Structure formats: C-alpha cells, structure tokens
Amino acid sequence: MAASKPVEPQSGSGLPRWQLALLVGAPIVLGVGAIYLWNRSRTKEKQGKRDGERKTPEGSASPVQGQTEQDGEANRPAKEQDMSPLDRAQAAKNKGNKYFKAGKYEHAIQCYTEAISLCPKEQKGDLSTFYQNRAAAYEQQMKWEEVVQDCTRAVELNPRYVKALFRRAKAQERLDKKKECLEDVTAVCILEAFQNQQSMLLADKVLKLLGKEKAKDKYKNREPLMPSPQFIKSYFSSFTDDIISQPLQKGEKNDEDKDKEGEAAEVTESSGYLKAKQYMEEENYDKIISECSKEVDSRGKHMAEALLLRATFYLLIGNANAAQPDLDQVINMESANVKLRANALIKRGSMYMQQQQPQLSTQDFNMAAEIDTQNADVYHHRGQLKILLDQVEEAVGDFDECILLRPDSALAQAQKCFALYRQAYTGSNLSQVQTAMDGFEDVIRRFPKCAEGYALYAQALTDQQQFGKADEMYDKCIELEPDNATTYVHKGLLQLQWKQDLDMGLDLISKAIEIDNKCDFAYETMGTIEVQRGNLDKAIDMFNKAINLAKSEMEMAHLYSLCDAAYAQTEVAKKYGLKPPTL
C-alpha cells in the first residue's frame, strides 16, 4: 500500500510489539518488519481464562476450631486464651476467609483487620498476607483506594509479593492511574517470567492506552518532518500509473530548456505545479507543497494534479488532516483524469488503513477498481491491504490481476510469493511452503534487479533457518540499493539470530542510521535490542528518536508503548531490583 509502514495483520496472527524481550527473525510484513516475543493469538486464546482468576484470599477458609458458621465473636473456644498472638491472628484470618467464600465481605474485612492488629510486627510475611487478603475483600466491594492502600502495605512488608502487586495494578487501572499500573504489572511480568497470560494482557492493554493518549497529544502538535530522499523515491516507485510522479514532459518545458540535454529543465511558465515537478526531479522536496499551493490558489489548469501532489507530500510528512481535504476534492472532481482520481483513492485508502479504519480503506480501494479497471496500481495496493487483513486468497487474486495488466511488475510478483508463503507457513503446510520458496527463486531469476524480491525471499529463508542463503539475499539487496537503510537493519537482525553476533548486528543497524538518519525502523530496532541488553536509558533515547520520526499517529502510539515499557523497567529496577534476562 501507499502507507509508509504497513499495519500489522488484524487477525489473531498479529503480534504485540511492546514486549520486554527480543526475538529476531520473525516474519515481517512486506519488508518493513518488527521485533516481537509473544504471539497475540496465544494471549487471546487464553483470555477466556480471566474468569478463572483467583479471587479468594490466601490461607485456609476452614472455620476456627470449635466454631460453626453462626458462631459470633463472643463464643470463642476456651483454649483461645492459651493461643499465641500469631495463632490468634491466623485464626481470625481463617475466619475471614470463610466469610469471604460466603460472599460476606464486610465480615471478612473485620476479621482481617483483627488479624492485622493481633499479628506481631516482626512477622512480616504473615502480616503482608493479612493486608493482601483484606485488599481482596475491598476489591470485591470495588473500593479501589482501599485496595491500593492495603496492597501497598503488603508490598512494603514483602516487596516481591506477586499477588499484592497484581491486585494493586488492577486497582490502579480502575483508578485510571496507568503509569502506576504499568510499573506494578511490569514487576509481575518479570517475577512470573512472562508466563502469566493475565498479567501480560493487562500490560499490553495499559501500554496501548498510554501510547494512544501520548501520541494523540504529541502528533497533533508535532513539527512536520520530510522523510529522507531514499524513502520518498521508494514510496513513489510503488506506483506505475501515478501521473504526478512522472518526469516533466516535453510540452511542459520551454524551447530553450529542451536544448539543454543532461540538465534539469527550468520552467518559466507561471505554474506552481510545473515548478513543483521540477523540484521533484531535483529532489528539492521541501518546496513542493508551497508551489502546489500556488497552483491551487490560482485555480490553474493543473489544479487537480497540484491537489494530489500536495496531498501526497502532506501524507509523507505525516499530516493526514491536511491531506484528506485535498484527496477528497480530487476524488470528487469528475472532470479530472480518472488515473488521478484512482491514485487519490489508493492514497486515501492507505491513510485509512494507517488510521485503523479497514472498512473505509476497503471501500476506497474498491471504488478505485470500479472507476479505473485497468489500473495495475489499484490491484497491487489492494493486494497489500488484503494481506494486512489476513485475506490471503483475495490478496493473491489482486496480485494476479496486477500481473495480468503489467507482466513486468516484479514487485507484485514478489509480494504474491510472500503472501502465499505466509499462508503456507502459518498453516504449517510444508509442500505449499516449498512451492512458495520455488516461486521466490523464479522471481529473482526473472527479475534480478528487483531488490524487494531478494528482501522478501530473505525473510522466508530466515523463517526456514536457512541463514546463510538469507544473508546472501540481503547482500544482493544492498548491492542493488546501497542506500536502503531498512535492508541493513534486517541483515543486522539476521546476524543476531544466526550467529548471536551482537557487535555485527549493532554495527549494521548503526550503518542504517548513518545512511538514513530519519529511519525510524532502525532507531526502534536499536532501542529494542538495548532493552534486552539492559541498557534502558539508551533504549529510551532510541525510542524517543523514533517517536519524533513517526509518520502516523498509530505508529507513534506503538513507539510510545515501547518507550513506556522500557521506562517502566527502569522504575521496577530501582524499586525492586528486578530486571529481565539480558543478551
């Protein structure tokens, strides 16, 4: 699609990316990539187990010896006077547990309060249990402040008390104290070695909420940032029927310029759009929006083209709010060239997908196919949309249509192979996996200059643990596109998985940043690796750099989630001395 970074699949095969550990070599959608650990489908499958969550307090719920359920405080057994303070506290707790199981939470609270008052202060373990049990009763009454207070006392007495930390995390969530909730649930995840689905689900939920909140505020106030020239050229290369990205035609140059072979044309006509096209050829991208605005304001003869070109660069700098009115106007301009309208629909559809509005996105792509049935770009980009929606068969159909219209479309051929490979790989169909791998071989044989073909094949080879050949494919990519920073990141990740060569991996990712200091994927990857190395401050710095380069609010929200996860770890390390395993 025309999006700067594809959205992850919407089905259960998608994976959350905030995790506190690193897995390299995961299959990456359309050559963009990410770093994952836990499969969201596993967490969703177990989400139904929430109902089985332990709600009872700790300790025996049997009645105090010599009492029936109806016995009151005045009918204590004769031997109680000979019991130690701790034994009496335990008896009160046991009685409270019985009331708790019966749903008599106020009576349970009274018993736990008695246990707390009776328990010797030096018995920290028992005392922490009594506070945690009373917090459980308060939780049933939805008295969240009291839950937090009692869990805090329990944790003060027993700093690694998982039940108290998790109960406090849930109460903090109810009180809308997301930062505090995240710190508690992060400690729980580390203490439980990331084995408890409930705590991981809560962490994922809170991180997403925090990320969305921060991104919403940051994104609307961000300074527009033009991507690197390499990124812009790669973006436009994904279109073959895009009028606005074509070079200046002869009729658009004056006679003197036509005689200047090898020199950039100088447009003397007072057309902001033609001037913008000249700036595109010169890679002087910062001036394009202003020149297009001149054409639009003067309602010149290239107004439709200027609107679409301006909208495209608004999208590239991450200003979807400014882009949409321009795209809407082109789409509704029935007098405009149909290819302009179709291109505007593709770009608006891609924008909707970045905004997680797949229904609107699908509508735009379908409309584009209706008004311009012979436009290969429509089917190519809709095929990518279908992959993201995990509709692989429909994606393959669209890629086939694109290939039928443009048999020389190497990119569509490669992405069709990758779609088939994903389907076979996730379905554990070994024969179809091999068929897809053979398809990649055919693509790189027929289209030896298609860097994306080698890149996608390398990802499939990595899945199959054919690391040496995958490395060769990445070398081919670099040979064809030496200024493609993303390829260096993927090759760096491969070194980590294949050879556990951290130095080489980091050197390659650093090289990516050197080539393109606006490559947010490189900063994100570097940050995730630094988290796993235990260099949390450096990781946070890398994530913040990626945040400033985010091209959509959704992408920024994800990056804030990564940053918040790293920051929570720093706080947990300070408070409890807890750190996850490092590389």
N, C-alpha and C positions, 0 to 999 in steps of 0.2 A: 504494500500500500504506500501511499504518499506520506505516511507518518514517519517522523524522524526516528522513532524506536518502536517496534511492534509491541502491541499489548499482548500479555501472556494469554494462553488459551483460557476460555471461560469455563471449561468443563472441569471435572474432578482431576484431570491430569495436570492441571496447573499447580504451581508450587509457590508458596510464600517465600519472600526473599529477605526477611529481616533477621534470619537465624544467627545464632551466636557461634556457629562453627562453619567450616568450609568444606565443600565438596566440589572438586573441579571436574571438568569434562562432561558435565550434564548436557543433554541435547539442548540446542539453542535455536529458538525460532528464527528462521530466515536470516541467519548470520549475524544477529545482533547480540544476543546472549545475556546470561545472568549467572549468578552463583547461588546455589541452593543447598539445603540439607534435608529438610523434612518434606515429605510428599503430602500436599494438602488433602489428597484423596484419602490418605490414611487417617488424618485427623477428622475428616468429615464422616468417614465410616464409623468412627468411634464416638462421634459427637453425641449419638443417641445414648451413650453410657452416662451422660450427665445425670440422668435420673437415678443412677445407681450410686451417686456420690454419697460419701459417708456424711450423715447428718447427726449421728449420735455422738455424745461426748465420750471421752476416754474413761476406761475403768469399768469395773463390774456394775451392772444395773440391778443386781440382786438386792433384796431388801436387807436392812440391818438385822442382824441375828436377833430373834425374839420378837420381831415386829411383823404385823400384817400390813397390807396396803393402807388400811384405815387408821393405823396407829398414829397418834399425834405426838407432838414434842414432849408432852408430859409423861408419856408412857415409856420412858427409856428403860432398857434392861438393867437389872440390878448390878450386873458386872461392869457397867459402863464407867462407874466411878473408879474402877481399877485400871481402866484403859489409859495408855499414854496419850499426850496431846495429838501426836501424829495419827494414832489409831482412831481417835475420836474424829479427827479431820477426814480420814479416809471413810469412816462410817457415814459422815454427813455427805461426802461426795457420792457414795454408793446410793444413798437415799435420793440424792438429787438426780442421779442417773435414772433411777426408777421413775421419778416424776417426769423426767424428760421423755422417756419412752412412752409414757402415758399421755403426752401432749400437755402436761400441766407445767408450763414453762415458768410461771411466776413462782410456784412452789420450788421448782428446780433451782431457780436463781437464789432463793432464800437459803437453800441447803448449800449451794456452792459458796455463798457469801459466808455462811457459818464455817465451812471447811477452810476458807481463806483466813478467817480470824483465829481459828484454832491451830493452824499449821505453824510449827516453829519456823522462824525466818531463815534458819540455816538450811532447811530442807527445800532448796531451790527447785529441784526437779518436780517434787510433788506440788509445790506452790504454783509453779508455772502451769501444771496440768489443771489445777482448780480454776485459774484465771481463764484458761482456754475453754474449759467446759462452760463456764458462765458466759463467755463470749458466744458459744454455740447456742445457748438458750436465748441470749439477746438477739442473735441472728434470726431465730425463728419469730421473734416479735418485731423484726425489721427495725430495731433500734441500732442504727449503724454507728452512731458516735460512740455508744457504749461498747459495741463490738470492737471498734478500733482501740479504745482505751484499755480494755481487758487484754486484747491480743498484744498490745504494746508492752503491758506489764509481763505477759508470758514470755515475750521475746527478750525483754531485758534480763529475765531470770535464766532463759535458755536461748541464746542467740541463734541457734540453728534449728529451731523448733518449726518444722515444715508446716504442720497443721495450723499453727498460730499465724505464720507468715501468709499462708494461702487464704485463711479466713479473713485476715486483715486486708489482703489485696482485694478480695471480693467486696468487702465493705467500703474500701476506698473507691472502688469503681462506682458503687451505688451513690457515694457522696460526690461523684464527679471529680475526684482527685486523681487524675490519670497518671501524673508523674509519680506520686507516691505508690499508686497501684502497680505501676510498671517496675519500680525498684523492688517491691516485695515479690512480685511474680517472677522476676528475673532471678532473684535469690533462690526461689523454689525450684525453678528450672535447673539451675546449676546443682543444687543439693540433690535433686532427683535424677541427675544425669540425663535430662531431657527425655525421660521415659514416661512421664505422666501426661496423657493427652489433654486433661482438663486444664492444667497449668499452661500448656503450650497454646491451647485455644484462647485462653484469656490474654496471654501475652500478645498473640497475633492480633486479637481484637483491639486491644488498647493501643498497640503501636500504629495500627491503621487509623484509628480515631485521632491520635495525636498528629500523625503525619498529615492527615486531611486538614485538620484545624490550622496547623502551621503553614501548610502550603497555600491554603486559601488566602491567608493574610499576606504572606510573602509574595505570592505570584502576582497578585493584582497591583502590588507596589514595586515590582522588580524593574530594573532598568533593562530595556530591550538590548539583546546581545546578538550580533550577527555571527552565525556559525563560521567555521573555517571554510576556505575556498574548496578544499577537498570534499567536505561534507556537502556543500552546495552543488558541486559538479556531480557527485554521486547521486544526489536527490534527483536532479534533472535527467540523469541518464536512465532512470527507471521509467521514463516516458518516451514513447516513439511517435505519438500523434499529438504532441504538445506544440502548438503554433508559437507560443511565446518564447520557447527555449531555442527556436531555430535561429541560425545566424541571419544577419541583415541580408535581405535580398537585393538584387541589382537595382531594382526600381526604387529602393529606399535610400540609395546613395547618390550623391551628385556626380556629375561627369568627371570632375577633377579627381574625386576620390576613386573612381573606377580605374583610373590610370595608375594608381599607387599600389602596385602589386606588392604583397607581403606586408603592407601597412594597414593598421586599423582604420576603418572608414570614419571620416569626420562628417557628422550630419549637420548640415547648415539649415535644413528646414526647421521651422519653429514647431517641432513636435516633441513634446516631452517623452512620449512613448518611444520614438526612434532614438532619442538621446539615451533613454534607459537601456534600450537594446545594445547600444554601443558600449555603455558602461558594463553590461553583462559580458560582452566579448573581451573587455579589458580586465575583467574580474574586479571592477571597482564597485562592489556590491552596495556599499553604504549610501550611494547616491541614487539608487534605483527608485526607492519609494517616493522621494521628493519629486523626481522627474515624472513619474507616473501620475502623481497628484496634479501636476501642472496640466497634463493631458486631460485628466478627468474634470478639473475645474473649468477648463476652456471648452469642454464638451467637443473635443477634437474628433477627427474621423477614426482615430484608433482608440476610442474611449473604452470599448469592450475589452480590447487587449490590455489596455493600461489598468483597468479594474482587476483583471485576472492576474496580471503580473504583480501588481501591488499586493493583492490578497496573498499570493504565493509567498512573497517576502515577509508579509506580516506573519504567516504561519511559520516561516523559517526562523524568525526572531522570537517566536513563542507568543505572539499577540493574536490569539484566536478571536478575541472580542472585536478587534479591528478588522480582521479578515472576513468574518462572516457576512457583514452587510455588503461588501464588495462581491463575494461569491454569490449571495442571494440575487444581487442585481444582474449579474451575468447570466445566471440560470434562468431568470425570468425575462431576459431580453430576447424575445423571439426573433428579432431581426439579426441577431448575432450569428456568426458562423457556428454550426452545430458542434464542431470539434471544440470550440471554446466553451460552449455550454457543458458538453460532456466532461471536459477536463475540470471545469469548476465543480461539477457533481462528484467526480472522483476525489477531489481535494476536500470538499466539504464532508463527504462520507468518511474519509480518513480522519478528519478532525473530530467527527462524532465518535469514531471508534476510540480515539485517544481520550475522549471525554467519557468513555464507558457508556455510550448510548448505541449499542449494536443494532437496535431496531431502526433508528433513524439512519444509521450508516448503511444498512442493507437497503433501505428504501432509496437512498441516493444512488447507490450502485445499480440497482435495478432500473431506475429511471434513466440513468446514463446508457444502459444497454438498450433501452427502448428507443431512445432518440437517435442513437448512433450505433446501429447494429454491427457495423464493420470496423469499429474502433478496437484495436487489439489491446490498448491500454486498459479499457474498461474490464475486460475479462482477466487480464493479468492481475490487476489490483484487487478485483473482486475475489479472485482465487486466493490471494493472500488473506483477505478478510475471512474467507471460509476456513482457512487453516486456523486462524486465531479463534474462531468459533467452534473449532474441532469438527467441522463438517468436511471431512477429508474427501469423500467421494464427490461432493459438489465442487470442491476446490480443484480436483483433478479434471473435472468436466470443463471448468473455466479455463484452466491452463491449456487443455486440448484445443478449445476454441481460439485462444490467443495464438497457439502454434499453427493452427489451420490458416489463420489470417496472416501471420508472419512466421513462416517456417524458419527464418533465420534468428528468431528470438531465443538466444542462448539462455537468457535469464529465466524465461518461462519454462524452458526445458529442464533446467537445473532445479527450479523450485517445485516442479511437478515430481521429480525424483525424490526430493526431500519430503514432500507430502506423503508419497507412497511409502517411503522409508519409515516415517513417524508412525504411520498407521500399522505397518508390519511389526515394528519394534515394540510399540506399546501393546500390541496384541500377541506378542511372542510367537509370531508366525515365521519360522526360520526360512522356509522356502521363499516367502514373499520378501523377507529381508534380503536374501541373496539376489532376487530379481531386481530389487531397488539398487543394490550395490552395483550390479551389472549395468543398470541404467546410468549410474554416475560415470562408469568407465566409458560408456558410449558418448555421453555428453562431453566429457573432457577430450575425447578423441575427435569429435566433430567440431567442437568449439574450443580449440586450445588457447584462445585469447580471452576466454570468459573467466575472470578471477572468481566470481561468485560461485561458479561450478566447482572449482577446487576447494573453496571455503566450506561449502555445504557438504561436499564429499568428505572433507577432513573431519567434520563433526560426526558424521556417521561412522567413519573409521575409528574415531576415538571411542564411541559407544561400544564398538566391537573389539576394543582394546588392541587394535592394530596401530599402535602408537607410532612406529617408525614410518609407516606409509602416510599416516596423518600428518606427520612432521614434514614429509616431502611435499604434500599438497599445500601446506601453509607456506613453504618456501616458494612454490610456484606462484601463489598469490602475491607474495612480496616482490617477486621478480616482475610480475605484470603491473602491480600497483604499489610501488615502493613508498608512496605517501599515504597509504591506507592504515591509519593508526589501529583500527579495530583488529586487523589481522595480527598485529604484534601482540595485542592483548590475548587473543585466542592461543597463539603459539606459546606465550608465557604460561598460560593456564595448563597447556598440554605438558610443558616441562615439569610442572608441579605434580601432575598425576602420573606421568610416565616415569620420570627419574627421581621424583621427590627433590628436584634441584631448585631449591628456593631462590638461590642467588641468580641463577639464569632466568627463572621466571620473573623475578622482580626487575632484572635488567631489561628484559623485553618490554615489560609494561612501562618502565621508565622511558624506554625508547619511543613508545607510543605517545607519551606525553610530550617528549621532545619534538616529535614530528607534528603533533597537533595538540597544542596546549588548551584546546577547547573540547577535547574528547572526554565527555562526562563518563563514558563507559570505563575508560582507563582509570580515572580517579575513583569511581565506585569499586572497581575490582581491587585496586591497590588498598582502599580502605578496608574491604572485607578481609583481605589477607593480613593486614596489620591487626585487625581484631583477633584473628586466630593466632597471631604471633604474640599477642598480649600487649601490643603497643597501642593502647586505646586512645591516647591523646593524638597520636599521629593518624590513627584511623578516623577520628572525629574531624581532623583537619582535612583529610582527603574527601570525606563525605560532604563537608561544607563547600569544598570547591566544586564538587559535582552538583550540589544543590544550586549554586549560582549559575550553572550552565544548563540546567534542566530546560527542556523545550516544551514541556506541558505541565499543567498543574498536577495531573496524575503522576507523572514521572517524578516531580518534585516531592509529592507526598510519599512515594516509595523511598526516596532518598532520605527524607526526614525520618522515616521509620528505621532505616539502617543506622542513622546517626544517633537517634534516641536509644536504640538498642545498645550501641557502644557506650553511650553516656551512662545508661543505667548500670552497665557492668562496672564502670569506674566507681560509681557510688556504692555498689554492692561490695566491691573490693575494699573500699575504705571502711565501710561499716562492719562487715563480717569476715573480711579476709578471704572471700570466695572468688575464685577465678576458674573459668572453664579450662580444659586442657589446651595447650598451645602447640603450634607446629615445632 
